Amino acid sequence: LDAVVAVDDQGLEIASRASSTLGLSHNPLDAVRAARDKTIMRERLASAGLCQPDYRVVAPDGDAVAAAREIGFPCVLKPVSRSASQGVIRANDDDEARVAAERIRAIIEHRPENLLVEEFVAGDEVAVEGLLTRGTLDVLAVFDKPDPLDGPFFEETIYVTPSRQSPSVLADIGDSAARAAAALGLREGPVHVELRVGPEGVVTILELAARSIGGLCARALRFGAGVSLEELIILHALGRGIEGLQREARASGVMMLPIRSAGVLDQVVGTERALAVEGVEGLDITIAPGRALTPLPEGDRYLGFIFARAALPGEVEEALRRAEACLEVRLA
């Protein structure tokens, strides 16, 4: 064996332990655990002096409403270990905080854990895709998320790269992502970092995952002569040279199709029309007919993915929106 690479959050600790046993390059187990537990993450980011939301940790039987009052409204409640925005809920007052806490605890009732109550940070959300080599971060792409993520739930939809943020803000985004990875103790492999850019251009880090972007979203990225993100990560893990493999010149993006209504999927109509939209290069419906659909915050998956490429980021965004408008989700 030459490398062990985890493809999701659940595999990160196994990959770290296996790599350590085999004497392969890897992230320390302590750092991987910090990236998976939002409580530890917040503590380490605070110790490093990074700009992040004010927060309180609430025990499984603790008073989330009291913590929300300390933070101030609006605030965001979330479990400490979930991903894909599952269980992430905005609260604007005491009643909403109480209901949010009850709803989150119902989601995690089979495996109770702490909750985080965080300050709501207004602004544009962006995501960084990067690779760490001996602790140095190489930013592969910065994605804009043009749909407002203001709650009450935080389902992600459109990712478009290159980002339309200013060069100075992009520099701050890259610096914040690198400092966050260092604060957690990560040294090798992919990272996916979520940040917000406030009205005054202040960059606030939300979360960092010690893995690449989730789902099928990696298809939105190509490097060099058609090298995929997965291929790039494997080349990096094998110690191969990846210098010069820059992201393609064209803009690209993906739309994660949200589940808007609960029920059993019958069919998705209009896929041919969506694929005919100029700029659209692919569409995958990843939930099979006959399967249950569960919206956020209880759900943990998307209906599918649309991919587009064009000369400019705005053209990619428009193509993704036009393609989604062609689709009709029918429930059984």
Secondary structure, DSSP 8 states (H G I E B T S, - for coil): -------SGGGHHHHHHHHHHHT-----HHHHHHHH-HHHHHHHHHHTT-----EEEE-TTS-HHHHHHHH-SSEEEEESS--TTTT-EEESSHHHHHHHHHHHHHHTTTS---EEEEE---SEEEEEEEEEETTEEEEEEEEEE-S---SSB----EEEES--S-HHHHHHHHHHHHHHHHHHT--SEEEEEEEEE-TTS-EEEEEEESS---TTGGGG-EETTTEEHHHHHHHHHTT---TT--B-SSEEEEEEE---S-EEEEEEE-HHHHHTSTTEEEEEE-S-TTSEE--TTT----SEEEEEEESSHHHHHHHHHHHHHT-EEEE-
